[in-house]
Amino acid sequence: GWLDGQRASLAQRPAPAAVKMAENSVLVAKKQLPAGHLIRPGDLDWLAWPGNGIAATFLVRGKHKMNDFVGAVVRRGIDSHTPITEAAIVKPGDRGFLAAVLTPGKRAIAVPVSAATVIAGLVFPGDYVDLILSHKYQIEIPTGSKKGGVSREIRQASETVLNNLRVLAVDQTTDDLQGKRGVPRTVTLEVSPKQAEMVTLALNLGKLSLSLRSLAKSDEGTGDKAPVNRHTITRDTEVSRLIGINRRSISGRVVTILRGGKSETSPVLGAGK
């Protein structure tokens, strides 16, 4: 009977009023946000704040929306539970946004790309890529005659110029959250000053392509922890067995031809295995 009475007493009590969000709430950082940090939804929160302590620079609930600041970059460090001001962050499209995204000591350089060279639009900001250069070059082959001389041939090669480059932006987009698929025209990469010179020169030498790296390969490292560049080269003769088959092993292989009292040498085409 006592339990029944307690239950009846509880049933008659009014339901607890819902906790009302304080009207004076400001946008704060949930955790410490260092300079250059790309703000994500979990980095922000609304915090009740005394009305007489709200500065004009604070972002107040009702006047501002949290989603408007997702994707912005921290211009200078913000401590945990500290109100965020517009002066402390820079949003996409604002002047100086790309400079805020850059790692200190790094540079940004744009590379023109196409659907074939950028993996059909599946590269997004925040990915890491290798830069591959495809170009033509000239070689000299001895003719093997007594007069000497060489013949010149145009060959093609592909080489990995730079490794572990961070993608800062695709076209004019630095947002990696929406993941919209499209074929970009330019990709902005984060490089060192020396690498910026190498990319500029590579643009004049031939065609550049991007090779997407796996984020799971933590043993290879990215950014400052990346290993020394693995500069590999692939020549056209490694891809096609037909290229250069008539010139294979030509050096040092000649035949002497006697015509009366005259003799001359001629290279043996196709000699060797």
C-alpha positions in Angstrom: 0.0 0.0 0.0 2.9 2.3 0.8 4.4 1.7 -2.7 1.1 2.4 -4.4 0.8 5.7 -2.5 4.3 6.7 -3.6 3.5 5.9 -7.2 0.3 8.0 -7.0 2.2 10.9 -5.5 4.8 10.8 -8.2 2.1 10.7 -10.9 0.5 13.8 -9.5 3.7 15.8 -9.6 4.0 18.2 -12.5 6.6 17.2 -15.2 9.9 19.0 -14.8 10.1 22.0 -17.1 12.4 21.7 -20.1 15.7 23.4 -19.6 15.5 26.6 -21.6 18.6 27.6 -23.5 19.9 30.9 -22.2 19.1 33.7 -24.5 22.6 35.1 -24.1 24.7 32.3 -25.6 27.9 32.9 -27.5 29.8 30.6 -29.9 32.9 29.1 -28.2 35.6 26.6 -29.0 35.0 23.2 -27.5 38.7 22.5 -27.4 41.9 24.4 -28.0 42.1 25.3 -31.7 45.6 26.1 -33.0 46.4 28.6 -35.7 45.7 27.1 -39.2 43.2 24.6 -37.9 40.2 23.9 -40.2 37.1 24.2 -38.1 34.7 21.2 -38.1 31.2 20.8 -36.6 32.6 19.1 -33.4 34.9 22.0 -32.7 32.2 24.6 -31.8 29.5 24.9 -29.1 27.1 27.4 -27.7 27.8 28.6 -24.1 25.6 30.6 -21.8 27.1 34.0 -21.2 26.2 36.9 -18.9 24.4 39.5 -20.9 26.5 42.4 -19.5 29.7 40.5 -20.4 29.0 40.0 -24.1 31.3 42.0 -26.3 30.3 43.4 -29.6 32.7 41.1 -31.4 31.2 37.9 -29.9 29.1 35.6 -32.1 25.7 35.5 -30.4 23.1 32.8 -30.8 20.2 34.0 -32.9 22.3 36.5 -34.8 24.7 34.0 -36.1 24.5 30.3 -37.1 27.1 27.7 -36.2 27.2 26.2 -39.6 28.3 29.5 -41.1 31.7 29.0 -39.4 32.3 25.4 -40.2 35.1 25.2 -42.8 36.7 28.4 -41.6 40.4 28.5 -40.6 41.7 29.7 -37.3 43.8 32.8 -37.9 45.3 32.8 -34.4 45.0 30.2 -31.6 41.8 30.0 -29.6 41.7 28.5 -26.1 39.1 26.0 -25.0 35.7 27.5 -24.1 36.9 30.9 -25.3 34.4 33.0 -27.3 35.1 33.0 -31.0 35.3 36.3 -32.9 35.3 37.0 -36.6 38.8 38.6 -36.3 40.2 35.2 -35.0 39.0 33.2 -38.0 38.9 33.5 -41.7 36.2 32.0 -43.8 36.4 30.5 -47.3 36.4 33.3 -49.9 37.7 35.8 -47.5 40.9 37.6 -48.3 43.9 35.8 -46.7 42.0 32.4 -46.4 44.6 30.4 -48.3 47.5 32.0 -46.4 45.8 30.9 -43.1 45.5 27.3 -44.4 49.2 27.0 -45.2 51.6 25.4 -42.8 54.2 27.8 -41.6 57.2 27.8 -44.0 55.2 26.3 -46.9 54.0 27.8 -50.1 50.9 27.3 -52.3 51.1 26.7 -56.0 48.4 25.9 -58.6 48.7 23.1 -61.1 46.5 22.9 -64.2 44.8 19.5 -64.5 42.3 17.6 -66.5 40.0 14.7 -65.9 42.7 12.2 -66.9 45.5 13.9 -64.8 43.4 14.3 -61.6 41.8 10.9 -61.3 38.5 11.9 -62.7 37.7 14.5 -60.1 38.2 12.1 -57.1 40.9 14.3 -55.4 39.7 16.5 -52.6 41.2 19.1 -50.3 43.2 17.3 -47.5 44.3 14.4 -49.7 48.0 13.7 -50.4 49.3 13.1 -53.9 52.5 12.4 -55.8 53.4 14.6 -58.8 54.3 12.8 -62.0 55.9 14.4 -65.0 55.6 13.0 -68.5 57.8 14.5 -71.2 60.0 13.9 -74.3 63.7 13.9 -74.4 66.4 13.5 -77.0 69.1 10.8 -77.0 72.2 10.3 -79.2 73.2 7.0 -80.7 76.6 6.4 -82.2 76.4 5.5 -85.9 79.4 3.1 -85.7 81.1 4.5 -88.9 84.8 5.4 -89.1 83.8 9.0 -89.4 82.0 8.8 -86.2 78.9 10.8 -85.7 75.6 10.1 -83.9 72.0 9.8 -84.8 69.4 11.6 -82.6 66.1 10.1 -81.5 63.2 11.5 -79.5 62.1 9.3 -76.6 59.5 9.7 -73.9 59.7 9.1 -70.2 57.6 9.5 -67.0 59.0 10.3 -63.6 57.7 10.9 -60.1 59.0 14.4 -59.4 57.6 15.0 -55.9 55.9 12.9 -53.2 53.4 13.5 -50.4 52.0 16.9 -51.5 49.0 18.1 -49.6 46.0 19.3 -51.6 44.9 22.6 -50.3 42.1 23.4 -52.8 40.4 22.0 -55.9 39.6 24.9 -58.2 38.5 27.6 -55.8 37.0 25.2 -53.2 38.8 24.3 -50.0 35.8 22.4 -48.4 36.4 18.7 -48.1 33.2 18.0 -46.2 30.6 18.1 -49.0 32.6 15.9 -51.3 31.0 17.0 -54.4 32.3 15.2 -57.5 33.4 17.2 -60.5 36.3 17.7 -62.9 38.5 20.5 -61.7 40.7 22.7 -63.8 43.3 23.6 -61.2 44.6 21.9 -58.0 46.4 24.0 -55.4 49.2 22.1 -53.7 51.2 22.9 -50.5 54.9 22.8 -51.2 58.2 24.0 -49.9 59.9 27.0 -51.6 62.3 24.6 -53.4 59.4 22.4 -54.5 57.6 25.4 -55.8 60.5 26.0 -58.2 60.5 22.4 -59.3 56.8 22.4 -60.0 57.1 25.6 -62.0 59.9 24.1 -64.1 58.0 20.8 -64.6 55.0 22.7 -66.0 57.3 23.9 -68.8 58.9 20.5 -69.4 55.8 18.4 -70.1 52.5 17.1 -68.8 51.8 16.8 -65.0 49.6 14.2 -63.4 48.5 13.5 -59.9 48.8 10.1 -58.2 46.5 9.8 -55.1 48.2 8.4 -52.0 46.4 6.1 -49.4 45.7 7.7 -46.1 46.1 4.3 -44.5 49.8 4.1 -45.2 50.9 5.9 -42.0 54.4 4.2 -42.2 55.2 6.3 -45.3 54.2 9.5 -43.5 52.8 12.7 -44.8 53.7 16.4 -44.6 56.8 17.1 -42.5 57.1 13.4 -41.6 57.3 12.3 -45.2 60.5 10.4 -46.3 62.9 11.7 -48.9 61.3 11.9 -52.3 61.3 8.6 -54.2 62.3 9.8 -57.6 61.5 7.0 -59.9 61.8 7.0 -63.7 60.0 4.9 -66.4 61.2 5.1 -70.0 59.2 4.3 -73.1 61.2 1.2 -73.8 60.1 -0.3 -70.5 56.4 0.2 -71.5 56.6 -0.9 -75.1 58.9 -3.6 -76.3 58.5 -2.4 -79.9 60.2 1.0 -79.2 63.9 0.9 -80.1 63.9 -2.7 -81.1 65.9 -1.8 -84.3 68.5 0.1 -82.2 68.9 -2.4 -79.4 72.5 -3.2 -78.5 73.8 -1.2 -81.4 76.8 0.2 -79.6 80.1 -1.6 -80.5 78.4 -3.9 -83.0 79.4 -3.1 -86.6 80.2 -5.0 -89.8 83.1 -4.3 -92.1 82.2 -4.1 -95.8 85.0 -4.5 -98.4 84.5 -3.1 -101.9 87.6 -3.7 -103.9 90.4 -1.9 -102.2 88.0 0.1 -100.0 86.5 -0.8 -96.7 83.8 0.7 -94.6 81.9 -0.2 -91.5 78.2 -0.1 -90.9 76.2 -0.7 -87.7 74.3 -3.9 -87.4 70.7 -3.1 -86.8 68.7 -5.5 -84.6 71.9 -7.1 -83.2 71.8 -8.6 -79.8 69.1 -10.6 -78.0 
